[in-house]
Every structure is written in C-alpha cells, then in structure tokens.
Amino acid sequence: MRTYRLILALVLLVLVSAGAYTAFMYVYTEQKFILPQLLTEPSDFALAAPAKQILFLHQVNTPRRAQKKEDKYSGFELDLIAVTEANGERLYVAHDEKQLKNRVKLANIFSALRAPAEKYWWLDIKTDLTQADIDYILNTSKAFHIPQDHLYLEANPGPTARLIKKNNLNLLLQLIDGFEEDGQNASQRAVINEAALKEWQEYKPAAVSASFGKYIYLKAYFPNMPKAIYYSATVRPSLKKTFLKRRMAEDPSVQIFMVDEYTF
C-alpha cells in the first residue's frame, strides 16, 4: 500500500508539473504577440487574397536532413552560395564557408526526396546571382518536376532581387534593417514605415521576410502585408514552437512560417 501511494504521488507530481509548465509556456508565448503601442497610423495596404500558410523547416542544407524531415514539413528552406570554380560549377547549397566545403548541389537535395515536386522551396540567396544562375535553378527544378510557383527566392533589395522579379519568380524581400528599432519615437517610426513601404512598392514581392522578433511591428503597422516569418532560435523540442505555430496560423497575412529543429 505504501508503495502504491508513493507511485500515485509521483504520478500526480509529474502531472501537476507538466500542467504548470504548459501553462507557463502558453502565457510566455502569448506575451510575444502583444503589439507595441502605435506611434503612427497602420498602413491600409490590402492583401489581395490570403493564401494557405506553408510551414517550412530551416536550413535543409544536406540530403540527410531533407530525407529525415520529408514527411513532416511542406516546405524546406535552404541556402545558396554562388562561387566561381574552374570546372564551371557555381551554385552550392551552403550557409557559410564551412558548409561550402561539402559542395552540396541543389540536385543533391532534390534527389534525396521521394517527391520533391510536392515540396515548397525557400531559397535563401547569400550572394549575388546572374541570369545563368537563375537559369540553373529553374532547369534543375524542372528536371525534378518542381512547379515554378513552388520556388520562393529570398534576397535583399538590389540587383538580385530585381533579377528574380524579372524572371517572374516569387520574391521574398528581406525587411529593412532596424525595422523594430524606433526608440518609441513617432517621427522615426514614420521614416521606417515609409522606407519599408517604398521597397515593397518598388519590388512587389510575394512576401516580406523577417525574423519573429520583427513580427509584432509588422503586424501592428502593416497588418495585411504578406509575410514570411522565421523563428530559428530554438532547435530543441519545445511547447513554445507548438504555440507559436498555432498563433501564426491564425494570421492570414503570414503566408510562410519557418521553424528549426534537430535533424535527429
């Protein structure tokens, strides 16, 4: 009887602790969605037609990671770096110089999957591209029957972003630096918003890409602007990510949400 009571007490303790942790993480996550006090009027920018939100996995830069996560995510984000090599090869899947040493090609990632054509692809462009680079991306995708509208190319404002638009591809335009840093100053906020809107009007991207830390400011001042939001601060399993995904799914302007996790 004494053993039974001890086991029961331990079970109750675990349940209470789990409930308390869940409640804490829920409240903690909800606080992340509290909008800042408005310093200027929100933009009346209108979203033409809300699209179904796509959940992406961050930095799928190896065939192994692609295979491991194929059944869990609708979209994969990977990084592309352009280099000039003697053998004519140029574009590699890599986030930095360390990953570049692996010499992973776009085709290596696509061929690792059973159905690459069913996935959506967020290509984070780390270097300037040429028309030949764009043609390579399109030809490689076509070889794996990936629809062109499944490709999203992320770039800073500039020549590469213009080239992406010239080829009628989905552009994810990186949000201006310091968008969330207005110092609670209305004049500064107005300047920031004007600059962001000007870039949107110039490039007409499929969505603006930004970290989760900038989301509440985008939500406050550009509530209907199409957004591609990424949260890559946590790779371990976490209730926080579960609650984040639920909240993001409630915002029709967030067309893409990206998270990170271990490859396992």
C-alpha positions as protocol buffer text, in pm:
chain_id: "A"
residue {
  index: 1
  type: MET
  ca { x: 0 y: 0 z: 0 }
}
residue {
  index: 2
  type: ARG
  ca { x: 282 y: 237 z: 89 }
}
residue {
  index: 3
  type: THR
  ca { x: 449 y: 172 z: -250 }
}
residue {
  index: 4
  type: TYR
  ca { x: 119 y: 234 z: -430 }
}
residue {
  index: 5
  type: ARG
  ca { x: 75 y: 569 z: -256 }
}
residue {
  index: 6
  type: LEU
  ca { x: 429 y: 669 z: -342 }
}
residue {
  index: 7
  type: ILE
  ca { x: 376 y: 586 z: -709 }
}
residue {
  index: 8
  type: LEU
  ca { x: 46 y: 773 z: -711 }
}
residue {
  index: 9
  type: ALA
  ca { x: 210 y: 1077 z: -551 }
}
residue {
  index: 10
  type: LEU
  ca { x: 486 y: 1073 z: -811 }
}
residue {
  index: 11
  type: VAL
  ca { x: 235 y: 1048 z: -1096 }
}
residue {
  index: 12
  type: LEU
  ca { x: 36 y: 1340 z: -956 }
}
residue {
  index: 13
  type: LEU
  ca { x: 355 y: 1542 z: -915 }
}
residue {
  index: 14
  type: VAL
  ca { x: 450 y: 1479 z: -1278 }
}
residue {
  index: 15
  type: LEU
  ca { x: 103 y: 1575 z: -1400 }
}
residue {
  index: 16
  type: VAL
  ca { x: 97 y: 1893 z: -1193 }
}
residue {
  index: 17
  type: SER
  ca { x: 447 y: 1987 z: -1309 }
}
residue {
  index: 18
  type: ALA
  ca { x: 359 y: 1921 z: -1672 }
}
residue {
  index: 19
  type: GLY
  ca { x: 44 y: 2129 z: -1640 }
}
residue {
  index: 20
  type: ALA
  ca { x: 231 y: 2414 z: -1478 }
}
residue {
  index: 21
  type: TYR
  ca { x: 500 y: 2406 z: -1748 }
}
residue {
  index: 22
  type: THR
  ca { x: 240 y: 2404 z: -2024 }
}
residue {
  index: 23
  type: ALA
  ca { x: 57 y: 2698 z: -1868 }
}
residue {
  index: 24
  type: PHE
  ca { x: 381 y: 2889 z: -1825 }
}
residue {
  index: 25
  type: MET
  ca { x: 488 y: 2834 z: -2186 }
}
residue {
  index: 26
  type: TYR
  ca { x: 144 y: 2934 z: -2312 }
}
residue {
  index: 27
  type: VAL
  ca { x: 148 y: 3263 z: -2120 }
}
residue {
  index: 28
  type: TYR
  ca { x: 512 y: 3323 z: -2215 }
}
residue {
  index: 29
  type: THR
  ca { x: 434 y: 3272 z: -2583 }
}
residue {
  index: 30
  type: GLU
  ca { x: 120 y: 3486 z: -2573 }
}
residue {
  index: 31
  type: GLN
  ca { x: 327 y: 3775 z: -2438 }
}
residue {
  index: 32
  type: LYS
  ca { x: 540 y: 3758 z: -2752 }
}
residue {
  index: 33
  type: PHE
  ca { x: 233 y: 3852 z: -2957 }
}
residue {
  index: 34
  type: ILE
  ca { x: 145 y: 4170 z: -2767 }
}
residue {
  index: 35
  type: LEU
  ca { x: 158 y: 4451 z: -3021 }
}
residue {
  index: 36
  type: PRO
  ca { x: 362 y: 4764 z: -2949 }
}
residue {
  index: 37
  type: GLN
  ca { x: 188 y: 5091 z: -2880 }
}
residue {
  index: 38
  type: LEU
  ca { x: 114 y: 5257 z: -3212 }
}
residue {
  index: 39
  type: LEU
  ca { x: 317 y: 5569 z: -3282 }
}
residue {
  index: 40
  type: THR
  ca { x: 170 y: 5625 z: -3630 }
}
residue {
  index: 41
  type: GLU
  ca { x: -137 y: 5502 z: -3815 }
}
residue {
  index: 42
  type: PRO
  ca { x: -116 y: 5149 z: -3959 }
}
residue {
  index: 43
  type: SER
  ca { x: -82 y: 5116 z: -4334 }
}
residue {
  index: 44
  type: ASP
  ca { x: -402 y: 5043 z: -4527 }
}
residue {
  index: 45
  type: PHE
  ca { x: -204 y: 4814 z: -4759 }
}
residue {
  index: 46
  type: ALA
  ca { x: -454 y: 4546 z: -4862 }
}
residue {
  index: 47
  type: LEU
  ca { x: -381 y: 4177 z: -4908 }
}
residue {
  index: 48
  type: ALA
  ca { x: -538 y: 4067 z: -5236 }
}
residue {
  index: 49
  type: ALA
  ca { x: -617 y: 3706 z: -5150 }
}
residue {
  index: 50
  type: PRO
  ca { x: -492 y: 3526 z: -4837 }
}
residue {
  index: 51
  type: ALA
  ca { x: -303 y: 3210 z: -4926 }
}
residue {
  index: 52
  type: LYS
  ca { x: -284 y: 2890 z: -4726 }
}
residue {
  index: 53
  type: GLN
  ca { x: 6 y: 2912 z: -4482 }
}
residue {
  index: 54
  type: ILE
  ca { x: 306 y: 2689 z: -4554 }
}
residue {
  index: 55
  type: LEU
  ca { x: 522 y: 2554 z: -4271 }
}
residue {
  index: 56
  type: PHE
  ca { x: 893 y: 2550 z: -4357 }
}
residue {
  index: 57
  type: LEU
  ca { x: 1193 y: 2388 z: -4192 }
}
residue {
  index: 58
  type: HIS
  ca { x: 1507 y: 2599 z: -4155 }
}
residue {
  index: 59
  type: GLN
  ca { x: 1838 y: 2524 z: -4326 }
}
residue {
  index: 60
  type: VAL
  ca { x: 1781 y: 2195 z: -4505 }
}
residue {
  index: 61
  type: ASN
  ca { x: 2131 y: 2202 z: -4648 }
}
residue {
  index: 62
  type: THR
  ca { x: 2212 y: 1830 z: -4658 }
}
residue {
  index: 63
  type: PRO
  ca { x: 2044 y: 1533 z: -4830 }
}
residue {
  index: 64
  type: ARG
  ca { x: 2026 y: 1353 z: -4495 }
}
residue {
  index: 65
  type: ARG
  ca { x: 1829 y: 1635 z: -4331 }
}
residue {
  index: 66
  type: ALA
  ca { x: 1595 y: 1650 z: -4630 }
}
residue {
  index: 67
  type: GLN
  ca { x: 1527 y: 1277 z: -4609 }
}
residue {
  index: 68
  type: LYS
  ca { x: 1472 y: 1280 z: -4233 }
}
residue {
  index: 69
  type: LYS
  ca { x: 1217 y: 1563 z: -4249 }
}
residue {
  index: 70
  type: GLU
  ca { x: 1037 y: 1486 z: -4576 }
}
residue {
  index: 71
  type: ASP
  ca { x: 718 y: 1361 z: -4415 }
}
residue {
  index: 72
  type: LYS
  ca { x: 690 y: 1637 z: -4155 }
}
residue {
  index: 73
  type: TYR
  ca { x: 716 y: 1967 z: -4345 }
}
residue {
  index: 74
  type: SER
  ca { x: 552 y: 2108 z: -4656 }
}
residue {
  index: 75
  type: GLY
  ca { x: 842 y: 2343 z: -4723 }
}
residue {
  index: 76
  type: PHE
  ca { x: 1219 y: 2336 z: -4694 }
}
residue {
  index: 77
  type: GLU
  ca { x: 1446 y: 2639 z: -4665 }
}
residue {
  index: 78
  type: LEU
  ca { x: 1799 y: 2609 z: -4795 }
}
residue {
  index: 79
  type: ASP
  ca { x: 2086 y: 2849 z: -4858 }
}
residue {
  index: 80
  type: LEU
  ca { x: 2253 y: 2911 z: -5193 }
}
residue {
  index: 81
  type: ILE
  ca { x: 2603 y: 3049 z: -5240 }
}
residue {
  index: 82
  type: ALA
  ca { x: 2749 y: 3135 z: -5580 }
}
residue {
  index: 83
  type: VAL
  ca { x: 3121 y: 3083 z: -5632 }
}
residue {
  index: 84
  type: THR
  ca { x: 3336 y: 3070 z: -5944 }
}
residue {
  index: 85
  type: GLU
  ca { x: 3522 y: 2743 z: -5998 }
}
residue {
  index: 86
  type: ALA
  ca { x: 3749 y: 2612 z: -6271 }
}
residue {
  index: 87
  type: ASN
  ca { x: 3517 y: 2322 z: -6353 }
}
residue {
  index: 88
  type: GLY
  ca { x: 3232 y: 2560 z: -6431 }
}
residue {
  index: 89
  type: GLU
  ca { x: 3031 y: 2471 z: -6123 }
}
residue {
  index: 90
  type: ARG
  ca { x: 2896 y: 2777 z: -5943 }
}
residue {
  index: 91
  type: LEU
  ca { x: 2593 y: 2735 z: -5716 }
}
residue {
  index: 92
  type: TYR
  ca { x: 2615 y: 2532 z: -5396 }
}
residue {
  index: 93
  type: VAL
  ca { x: 2380 y: 2467 z: -5105 }
}
residue {
  index: 94
  type: ALA
  ca { x: 2559 y: 2620 z: -4807 }
}
residue {
  index: 95
  type: HIS
  ca { x: 2504 y: 2876 z: -4534 }
}
residue {
  index: 96
  type: ASP
  ca { x: 2870 y: 2969 z: -4490 }
}
residue {
  index: 97
  type: GLU
  ca { x: 3226 y: 2882 z: -4586 }
}
residue {
  index: 98
  type: LYS
  ca { x: 3229 y: 2579 z: -4356 }
}
residue {
  index: 99
  type: GLN
  ca { x: 2923 y: 2424 z: -4522 }
}
residue {
  index: 100
  type: LEU
  ca { x: 3052 y: 2521 z: -4865 }
}
residue {
  index: 101
  type: LYS
  ca { x: 3332 y: 2266 z: -4825 }
}
residue {
  index: 102
  type: ASN
  ca { x: 3070 y: 1989 z: -4857 }
}
residue {
  index: 103
  type: ARG
  ca { x: 2997 y: 2100 z: -5217 }
}
residue {
  index: 104
  type: VAL
  ca { x: 2629 y: 2006 z: -5196 }
}
residue {
  index: 105
  type: LYS
  ca { x: 2437 y: 2083 z: -5515 }
}
residue {
  index: 106
  type: LEU
  ca { x: 2072 y: 2171 z: -5549 }
}
residue {
  index: 107
  type: ALA
  ca { x: 2014 y: 1843 z: -5733 }
}
residue {
  index: 108
  type: ASN
  ca { x: 2160 y: 1652 z: -5436 }
}
residue {
  index: 109
  type: ILE
  ca { x: 1884 y: 1790 z: -5213 }
}
residue {
  index: 110
  type: PHE
  ca { x: 1605 y: 1734 z: -5464 }
}
residue {
  index: 111
  type: SER
  ca { x: 1714 y: 1378 z: -5544 }
}
residue {
  index: 112
  type: ALA
  ca { x: 1719 y: 1284 z: -5175 }
}
residue {
  index: 113
  type: LEU
  ca { x: 1339 y: 1312 z: -5160 }
}
residue {
  index: 114
  type: ARG
  ca { x: 1071 y: 1072 z: -5283 }
}
residue {
  index: 115
  type: ALA
  ca { x: 854 y: 1359 z: -5406 }
}
residue {
  index: 116
  type: PRO
  ca { x: 1049 y: 1686 z: -5440 }
}
residue {
  index: 117
  type: ALA
  ca { x: 778 y: 1829 z: -5666 }
}
residue {
  index: 118
  type: GLU
  ca { x: 533 y: 1825 z: -5375 }
}
residue {
  index: 119
  type: LYS
  ca { x: 753 y: 2045 z: -5159 }
}
residue {
  index: 120
  type: TYR
  ca { x: 778 y: 2423 z: -5148 }
}
residue {
  index: 121
  type: TRP
  ca { x: 1131 y: 2563 z: -5158 }
}
residue {
  index: 122
  type: TRP
  ca { x: 1258 y: 2876 z: -4984 }
}
residue {
  index: 123
  type: LEU
  ca { x: 1595 y: 2954 z: -5142 }
}
residue {
  index: 124
  type: ASP
  ca { x: 1790 y: 3198 z: -4927 }
}
residue {
  index: 125
  type: ILE
  ca { x: 2026 y: 3370 z: -5170 }
}
residue {
  index: 126
  type: LYS
  ca { x: 2352 y: 3451 z: -4988 }
}
residue {
  index: 127
  type: THR
  ca { x: 2540 y: 3606 z: -5282 }
}
residue {
  index: 128
  type: ASP
  ca { x: 2453 y: 3799 z: -5595 }
}
residue {
  index: 129
  type: LEU
  ca { x: 2313 y: 3590 z: -5880 }
}
residue {
  index: 130
  type: THR
  ca { x: 2346 y: 3616 z: -6256 }
}
residue {
  index: 131
  type: GLN
  ca { x: 2090 y: 3520 z: -6519 }
}
residue {
  index: 132
  type: ALA
  ca { x: 2288 y: 3199 z: -6571 }
}
residue {
  index: 133
  type: ASP
  ca { x: 2240 y: 3120 z: -6200 }
}
residue {
  index: 134
  type: ILE
  ca { x: 1866 y: 3177 z: -6228 }
}
residue {
  index: 135
  type: ASP
  ca { x: 1855 y: 2953 z: -6536 }
}
residue {
  index: 136
  type: TYR
  ca { x: 2042 y: 2683 z: -6344 }
}
residue {
  index: 137
  type: ILE
  ca { x: 1790 y: 2698 z: -6059 }
}
residue {
  index: 138
  type: LEU
  ca { x: 1496 y: 2681 z: -6300 }
}
residue {
  index: 139
  type: ASN
  ca { x: 1645 y: 2400 z: -6510 }
}
residue {
  index: 140
  type: THR
  ca { x: 1736 y: 2193 z: -6204 }
}
residue {
  index: 141
  type: SER
  ca { x: 1388 y: 2240 z: -6059 }
}
residue {
  index: 142
  type: LYS
  ca { x: 1229 y: 2150 z: -6392 }
}
residue {
  index: 143
  type: ALA
  ca { x: 1434 y: 1829 z: -6406 }
}
residue {
  index: 144
  type: PHE
  ca { x: 1265 y: 1724 z: -6082 }
}
residue {
  index: 145
  type: HIS
  ca { x: 921 y: 1845 z: -6199 }
}
residue {
  index: 146
  type: ILE
  ca { x: 907 y: 2114 z: -5932 }
}
residue {
  index: 147
  type: PRO
  ca { x: 648 y: 2378 z: -6029 }
}
residue {
  index: 148
  type: GLN
  ca { x: 792 y: 2727 z: -6063 }
}
residue {
  index: 149
  type: ASP
  ca { x: 534 y: 2864 z: -5820 }
}
residue {
  index: 150
  type: HIS
  ca { x: 676 y: 2630 z: -5554 }
}
residue {
  index: 151
  type: LEU
  ca { x: 1000 y: 2829 z: -5557 }
}
residue {
  index: 152
  type: TYR
  ca { x: 1050 y: 3128 z: -5325 }
}
residue {
  index: 153
  type: LEU
  ca { x: 1378 y: 3314 z: -5360 }
}
residue {
  index: 154
  type: GLU
  ca { x: 1481 y: 3536 z: -5069 }
}
residue {
  index: 155
  type: ALA
  ca { x: 1707 y: 3833 z: -5135 }
}
residue {
  index: 156
  type: ASN
  ca { x: 1796 y: 4178 z: -5011 }
}
residue {
  index: 157
  type: PRO
  ca { x: 1676 y: 4477 z: -5213 }
}
residue {
  index: 158
  type: GLY
  ca { x: 1913 y: 4519 z: -5507 }
}
residue {
  index: 159
  type: PRO
  ca { x: 2017 y: 4367 z: -5841 }
}
residue {
  index: 160
  type: THR
  ca { x: 1948 y: 4005 z: -5745 }
}
residue {
  index: 161
  type: ALA
  ca { x: 1600 y: 4088 z: -5620 }
}
residue {
  index: 162
  type: ARG
  ca { x: 1529 y: 4271 z: -5946 }
}
residue {
  index: 163
  type: LEU
  ca { x: 1658 y: 3973 z: -6144 }
}
residue {
  index: 164
  type: ILE
  ca { x: 1427 y: 3741 z: -5952 }
}
residue {
  index: 165
  type: LYS
  ca { x: 1131 y: 3963 z: -6035 }
}
residue {
  index: 166
  type: LYS
  ca { x: 1241 y: 3993 z: -6399 }
}
residue {
  index: 167
  type: ASN
  ca { x: 1211 y: 3614 z: -6424 }
}
residue {
  index: 168
  type: ASN
  ca { x: 861 y: 3623 z: -6273 }
}
residue {
  index: 169
  type: LEU
  ca { x: 967 y: 3423 z: -5969 }
}
residue {
  index: 170
  type: ASN
  ca { x: 832 y: 3451 z: -5616 }
}
residue {
  index: 171
  type: LEU
  ca { x: 1049 y: 3703 z: -5434 }
}
residue {
  index: 172
  type: LEU
  ca { x: 1080 y: 3706 z: -5057 }
}
residue {
  index: 173
  type: LEU
  ca { x: 1214 y: 4054 z: -4993 }
}
residue {
  index: 174
  type: GLN
  ca { x: 1420 y: 4088 z: -4676 }
}
residue {
  index: 175
  type: LEU
  ca { x: 1279 y: 4352 z: -4443 }
}
residue {
  index: 176
  type: ILE
  ca { x: 1489 y: 4663 z: -4389 }
}
residue {
  index: 177
  type: ASP
  ca { x: 1739 y: 4650 z: -4103 }
}
residue {
  index: 178
  type: GLY
  ca { x: 1624 y: 4808 z: -3778 }
}
residue {
  index: 179
  type: PHE
  ca { x: 1254 y: 4789 z: -3862 }
}
residue {
  index: 180
  type: GLU
  ca { x: 1173 y: 4723 z: -3496 }
}
residue {
  index: 181
  type: GLU
  ca { x: 1408 y: 4991 z: -3361 }
}
residue {
  index: 182
  type: ASP
  ca { x: 1203 y: 5311 z: -3349 }
}
residue {
  index: 183
  type: GLY
  ca { x: 1308 y: 5420 z: -2999 }
}
residue {
  index: 184
  type: GLN
  ca { x: 942 y: 5492 z: -2924 }
}
residue {
  index: 185
  type: ASN
  ca { x: 979 y: 5799 z: -3146 }
}
residue {
  index: 186
  type: ALA
  ca { x: 687 y: 5876 z: -3377 }
}
residue {
  index: 187
  type: SER
  ca { x: 899 y: 6060 z: -3634 }
}
residue {
  index: 188
  type: GLN
  ca { x: 1149 y: 5776 z: -3652 }
}
residue {
  index: 189
  type: ARG
  ca { x: 866 y: 5526 z: -3681 }
}
residue {
  index: 190
  type: ALA
  ca { x: 719 y: 5718 z: -3973 }
}
residue {
  index: 191
  type: VAL
  ca { x: 1055 y: 5719 z: -4154 }
}
residue {
  index: 192
  type: ILE
  ca { x: 1099 y: 5344 z: -4100 }
}
residue {
  index: 193
  type: ASN
  ca { x: 749 y: 5264 z: -4224 }
}
residue {
  index: 194
  type: GLU
  ca { x: 788 y: 5486 z: -4528 }
}
residue {
  index: 195
  type: ALA
  ca { x: 1115 y: 5314 z: -4623 }
}
residue {
  index: 196
  type: ALA
  ca { x: 961 y: 4967 z: -4584 }
}
residue {
  index: 197
  type: LEU
  ca { x: 656 y: 5059 z: -4791 }
}
residue {
  index: 198
  type: LYS
  ca { x: 872 y: 5218 z: -5061 }
}
residue {
  index: 199
  type: GLU
  ca { x: 1072 y: 4898 z: -5100 }
}
residue {
  index: 200
  type: TRP
  ca { x: 754 y: 4692 z: -5116 }
}
residue {
  index: 201
  type: GLN
  ca { x: 609 y: 4914 z: -5387 }
}
residue {
  index: 202
  type: GLU
  ca { x: 931 y: 4901 z: -5588 }
}
residue {
  index: 203
  type: TYR
  ca { x: 987 y: 4524 z: -5578 }
}
residue {
  index: 204
  type: LYS
  ca { x: 631 y: 4393 z: -5537 }
}
residue {
  index: 205
  type: PRO
  ca { x: 746 y: 4070 z: -5367 }
}
residue {
  index: 206
  type: ALA
  ca { x: 536 y: 3766 z: -5290 }
}
residue {
  index: 207
  type: ALA
  ca { x: 601 y: 3843 z: -4923 }
}
residue {
  index: 208
  type: VAL
  ca { x: 837 y: 4033 z: -4697 }
}
residue {
  index: 209
  type: SER
  ca { x: 1071 y: 3808 z: -4496 }
}
residue {
  index: 210
  type: ALA
  ca { x: 1154 y: 3888 z: -4135 }
}
residue {
  index: 211
  type: SER
  ca { x: 1256 y: 3728 z: -3808 }
}
residue {
  index: 212
  type: PHE
  ca { x: 994 y: 3659 z: -3543 }
}
residue {
  index: 213
  type: GLY
  ca { x: 1130 y: 3950 z: -3338 }
}
residue {
  index: 214
  type: LYS
  ca { x: 1009 y: 4192 z: -3605 }
}
residue {
  index: 215
  type: TYR
  ca { x: 669 y: 4026 z: -3646 }
}
residue {
  index: 216
  type: ILE
  ca { x: 471 y: 4229 z: -3392 }
}
residue {
  index: 217
  type: TYR
  ca { x: 589 y: 4552 z: -3555 }
}
residue {
  index: 218
  type: LEU
  ca { x: 491 y: 4427 z: -3899 }
}
residue {
  index: 219
  type: LYS
  ca { x: 158 y: 4312 z: -3758 }
}
residue {
  index: 220
  type: ALA
  ca { x: 99 y: 4650 z: -3594 }
}
residue {
  index: 221
  type: TYR
  ca { x: 194 y: 4877 z: -3883 }
}
residue {
  index: 222
  type: PHE
  ca { x: 138 y: 4657 z: -4190 }
}
residue {
  index: 223
  type: PRO
  ca { x: -130 y: 4412 z: -4070 }
}
residue {
  index: 224
  type: ASN
  ca { x: -226 y: 4291 z: -4418 }
}
residue {
  index: 225
  type: MET
  ca { x: 114 y: 4282 z: -4588 }
}
residue {
  index: 226
  type: PRO
  ca { x: 205 y: 3923 z: -4691 }
}
residue {
  index: 227
  type: LYS
  ca { x: 473 y: 3794 z: -4456 }
}
residue {
  index: 228
  type: ALA
  ca { x: 731 y: 3515 z: -4443 }
}
residue {
  index: 229
  type: ILE
  ca { x: 829 y: 3488 z: -4077 }
}
residue {
  index: 230
  type: TYR
  ca { x: 1108 y: 3273 z: -3942 }
}
residue {
  index: 231
  type: TYR
  ca { x: 1178 y: 3155 z: -3588 }
}
residue {
  index: 232
  type: SER
  ca { x: 1510 y: 2972 z: -3575 }
}
residue {
  index: 233
  type: ALA
  ca { x: 1625 y: 3048 z: -3222 }
}
residue {
  index: 234
  type: THR
  ca { x: 1529 y: 2706 z: -3083 }
}
residue {
  index: 235
  type: VAL
  ca { x: 1621 y: 2371 z: -3237 }
}
residue {
  index: 236
  type: ARG
  ca { x: 1525 y: 2151 z: -2943 }
}
residue {
  index: 237
  type: PRO
  ca { x: 1166 y: 2025 z: -2898 }
}
residue {
  index: 238
  type: SER
  ca { x: 962 y: 2293 z: -2724 }
}
residue {
  index: 239
  type: LEU
  ca { x: 600 y: 2371 z: -2643 }
}
residue {
  index: 240
  type: LYS
  ca { x: 684 y: 2728 z: -2734 }
}
residue {
  index: 241
  type: LYS
  ca { x: 715 y: 2632 z: -3101 }
}
residue {
  index: 242
  type: THR
  ca { x: 383 y: 2449 z: -3085 }
}
residue {
  index: 243
  type: PHE
  ca { x: 208 y: 2758 z: -2951 }
}
residue {
  index: 244
  type: LEU
  ca { x: 392 y: 2982 z: -3198 }
}
residue {
  index: 245
  type: LYS
  ca { x: 273 y: 2772 z: -3491 }
}
residue {
  index: 246
  type: ARG
  ca { x: -86 y: 2783 z: -3369 }
}
residue {
  index: 247
  type: ARG
  ca { x: -81 y: 3161 z: -3330 }
}
residue {
  index: 248
  type: MET
  ca { x: 86 y: 3217 z: -3665 }
}
residue {
  index: 249
  type: ALA
  ca { x: -176 y: 3000 z: -3834 }
}
residue {
  index: 250
  type: GLU
  ca { x: -439 y: 3247 z: -3711 }
}
residue {
  index: 251
  type: ASP
  ca { x: -286 y: 3535 z: -3910 }
}
residue {
  index: 252
  type: PRO
  ca { x: -384 y: 3513 z: -4280 }
}
residue {
  index: 253
  type: SER
  ca { x: -111 y: 3761 z: -4373 }
}
residue {
  index: 254
  type: VAL
  ca { x: 159 y: 3513 z: -4264 }
}
residue {
  index: 255
  type: GLN
  ca { x: 184 y: 3305 z: -4578 }
}
residue {
  index: 256
  type: ILE
  ca { x: 503 y: 3131 z: -4469 }
}
residue {
  index: 257
  type: PHE
  ca { x: 622 y: 3037 z: -4122 }
}
residue {
  index: 258
  type: MET
  ca { x: 959 y: 2874 z: -4069 }
}
residue {
  index: 259
  type: VAL
  ca { x: 1094 y: 2694 z: -3763 }
}
residue {
  index: 260
  type: ASP
  ca { x: 1405 y: 2495 z: -3681 }
}
residue {
  index: 261
  type: GLU
  ca { x: 1469 y: 2160 z: -3514 }
}
residue {
  index: 262
  type: TYR
  ca { x: 1733 y: 1894 z: -3473 }
}
residue {
  index: 263
  type: THR
  ca { x: 1792 y: 1657 z: -3762 }
}
residue {
  index: 264
  type: PHE
  ca { x: 1796 y: 1354 z: -3525 }
}
